[in-house]
Amino acid sequence: MIPERPFFDKFSPPTDKMMLFTVIGIAFTAISCLLSAAFYEKKDI
């Protein structure tokens, strides 16, 4: 159960722009992690 917080009332309900930026951020993070893992395996130490 989430208590009532007036601070979060300014941000609800989530808008389409917020959802778009969230999806883009998650996708960018996932792609960068996959690319860094792929390049890290190719590195000769």
BELDA-V762266 format. One record per pair of residues at least 12 apart in sequence whose ideal C-beta (glycine too) atoms are under 10 Angstrom apart, sorted by the first residue. I is the first residue (numbers start at 1). J is the second residue. D is the distance in Angstrom with one decimal. If there is no record, write none. Layout:
BEGIN
i:I j:J d:D
i:I j:J d:D
END
This chain:
BEGIN
none
END
